[in-house]
Amino acid sequence: MIDLSSGIRYSADIMLGAALDIAAELMECGAEIQRTEDTVERICRAYGASRVDVYATTSLITATVGMPDGYHKTQIRRIYMTQSDLQRIEELNALSRQICENVPEPAEFERMLRASKKNEPPARQILKRFIGSLLLVGGFTVFFGGNALDALSAAIVGLCIPALNLIKRKSTNAVAHTVLCSLAAGVLSVLAISIGLGNHADKVMIGTIMLLIPGADIGNSLRDLLFGDIVSGSMRLIKALLTAAAIAVGYSIAIIFGGWLNVL
């Protein structure tokens, strides 16, 4: 543990960099703005910072720390993609609390951060994603009134969405990608019914669409707005509305295609 009382100043560069690494991962996992900013401030103050100014949005985190001797340091982190991962948020919360309590040395801080990251093999992650998609789509199809054959059809069709997500590049336009996923899932749903794999195209579509509905984004946007983070809340809400519009476009084309085949 660092003896802050002995006058040893923890490197502001390493301290702030590690704190922002945790904050950036929190944002990528769907954490609220208040949690992210509070995490950075608590870690920096635990290491002796006399002033901490943090500003976070869904796409950028910037922070400046001031040390007791007058030294100031500013760093930023760019957030390119977000998704909901509540388990990882809890793990990062536990890590930040442990850091604030123990105030480890720089090398130990970085080791703890690396050790907290998921080391699960990529193949296993992909398998879990496909199995989760299959179960979710099949379950929602039955929930909305489909039969067992509809659930099977939806489960098979729903696998196209995680498959398309795997080939998605970092530079891919998110709205265009959502339209593509919606169109592929909708058309495959229609084709599955046309060959006899299922009885109700609407129930199959309802099941597959649940993989794309931006429910988490809507919930997070309202949460940020209620906490007074107007910019971040508005950005998340606009993103959710654009995603919903993209889903509507993709499935509308598929419905027109189904009408042309006389399936719907």
N, C-alpha and C positions, 0 to 999 in steps of 0.2 A: 504494500500500500504506500502511496505517496504521502510524505510528511509535509503537508501544505504549510504548517506553522513554522517550519524551519526555513522558510524563504525560498524553497525550490519551486520554481514556476513550471507548471506543466506546459509543454509546447502547445501554444494556441493553434498552430497549424494542424497538429495531429488530433488534438482534442476536438476542434470544430469539424475537421474532415470526417472523423469517425462518427460524431454525432449526426452529421448530415447524411452519412451513408445509411444509418439506421432510419432517419426521418424519410429519406427517399424511398427506402423499401416499404416503410409504413404506407406512404402515399400510393405506391404501386399495388399494394394489397387492399386498397380501398379504405384506409383509415380516414377519420374526419380531420379537418384542418386544425381544430383546437388540440387534439391529441398529438398531432405531429409537431406543432409549435411548442407545446408544453414539454415534450420529450427533449427537444434540443436545448431548451432553456434549463431544464433540471440537470442535464448532464454537464453542461458548461459551468453552471454555478457550483456543482459538486467539485469541479476541478479548480475553483477559485476565481472564476470570472466575476468581475465587479459589475459588468453590464452586458446584457444579451438582448439583441434586437433581431427577431425572427419574423419573416413574412413568407407565407406559403400559399400557393394556389395549386390547382390540380395539375399544372404543367411546370411549375417552377418553385424552388425553395431557395431563399436567400437569407443569410444570417451574418451578423457582425457581433463579435465579442470584444469586450474591453477588459484588459487585465489590470490588476491593482497598480502596476508600475507605469500605466499609461499606454501600453502597447495595444493596438487594435488590429484585428484581422477579419477579413470578409471572404466568404466562399459562397458558391451557389451550386445547386444541383438541378439538372433538367430532367423532368419526368416525361417520358415518351408514351408510356402505356400503363393503364391501370386495370386491375381485375379484383374480384372479391376473394379474399383468402383470410377468413376470420381466425383460423388456427395459427397462421403465420403472424398475424397481428398480436395475438396473445403471447406467442413466443418472444417477439420483439419487445413487448411491454415488460415481460419478466426479465429479459436481458438488460433493459435500460434501468429497471429498479435495482438489479444486482450491481450494475456499474456505479450507480449513485451511492449505494450503501458501502461498497468496498473500495471505490476509487483506485482501480488497478493501475499498474505501470503501463506505459504506452505499448510495449510489446505484448503484454497480457491482454490489454484492451483489444488490440487487433486480432489476437488469437481467439478470444472469446467471440468476436464478431464473425470470424471465419467458421468457427466450430458450430455456431448457431444456424448457419446456412444449411439448407437441405442438400444432402449428398446422395439422394436417391438416384439410382441409375435412370438415364433418360428413357430406356425401354419400359421400365416399370411405370414411370410417370405417364407415358403415352397409353399404356394398357389401362391404368386406372382412369384416365380421362375417357377412354372409349367405353369402358364398362359403366362408368358413372352416367355418361350420355345415354347409353342403351337403357339403363334402369329408369332414369328420369323420364325419358320420352315415352317408354312403354307404360309407366305408372300414370302419367298425366293423360294419356290416351284413354285408359280405363276410367280414370276419375271423371273425365268429361263425357262419358257415355259410350265409349267404344267397346267392342267385344275383344276377345282374346286374339282373334286373327288381325284385327285392326292394330292392337298393341304390338304384335309381332312385326307387322308391316312398318309401323312407325319407328320401332326400335332399329330395324335395318336401315330405313331411310335416314334416321337421325344420325347415323354414323358418318354421313357425308359432311356434317358441320365440323366436328373435330378434325376430320381429315383435311378439310379446306383450311382450318386454323393452323394446321401443322406446316402448310406450305406458304402461309402468309408471311410476307417480308415486313421488316420494320418500317420501310418507306411506303407500304401499301396504304392507300386511302381507306380509312375505317368505314366510311359511309358506302363506298363502292364495294368493299368486301362484304358488308352486311347485305347489300342488295344481291350479290352473287350467292351468298349462303341461303338467303331466303328463296331466291329463284330456283336454286338446285334442289332444296328440300321440297318446295312446292311441286315442281315438275316431277320429281321422283315419286312423290306421294300419289300424284295423278296416274303415273305409269304403273305403280304398284297395284292400284285398284283396277286399272284397265286389264291387267293380266290375271286378275283373280286373287291377288295377295292382299286380302282385306275386303271389307264391305262398305265402309263409309269414308269417302275421301276427306270430308270435313273434319272427322274425328282424328284421322291420321295427321292432317295439317295442324290441327290444334295441338297435338302432342309434340310435333317437331318444332313448332314455333316457340315453345317454352324454353328452348335452348338459347333463343335470341332475345327474348323480352328483357329490356333494360330495367328490371325491377330494382336492382341494387343501386343503380345510378339515380333513379328517382328518389329512393329512400335517402341516399346520402346527400342529394341536393337539398331536400327539405330539412335535413338535420343541420347542414351548414347554414342554411338561411335562418333557421331558428336560433342558432348560436351567434348570428350577426356577421357571418362570413359571406357577405353579399356577392362578392366577385366569384368566389369558388362555387357557391351554391348556384348562381346563375349559369356559370359555365357547365356545371354538371347537368343542370336541368336542360339546357340547350342541347347538350350532347345526347341526352336521353330522348329528347323529342326528335332529333335528327335520326337517331337509330330507329325509333318507332316508324318514322316516315319511310326509311329505307326498307324496313321489313314489309310495310304495306305495299310498296312498289313491287318488291320481289314476288310476294304471294299473289298480288293482283294479276300479274302477268301469268303466273301458274294457273290461277282460276280461269282466266280467259282461255288458256291452253286446254284446261280440263273441259270447258264448255264446248270447245271445238271438237274434242274427242267424244263428247256426249257422256262424260264420266260423272260430272257433278249434277 
